[in-house]
Amino acid sequence: MNSSLVQQWTASFPAPETKENEQHSDTELLDSYRVVLFNDEEHTFDEVINQIIKAIRCSRQKAEKHTWEVHTRGRSIVYAGSMFLCLQVSSILEEIALKTEIQTS
């Protein structure tokens, strides 16, 4: 697929934003999902960091934190939100064959 078409397609979606220290109502909790990124032995730290930045549009420092957690603990919750946005984040991470899973909270 043409990379410019992919960029145009992904640009049409709202940017996923990481949620930190937000208060949720009971109904929001019922619809909460999270993207878990798993460790593998195939990707370099820089590849993972850059893909996390692309997927969740976070700072390099935050992406490094997630990458280190994946490396040391085997997994990291890199995003939490609606199913639609979790699918988007997971898809971007999987562009380079990173292993992800969407879980319910």
Buried (B, 14 or more C-beta within 10 A) or exposed (E): EEEEEEEEEBEEEEEBEBEEEEEEEEEEEEEBBBBBBEBEEEBEEEBBBBBBBBBBBBEEEBBBBBBBBBEEEEBBBBBBBEEEBBEBBBEBBBEEEBBBEBEEE
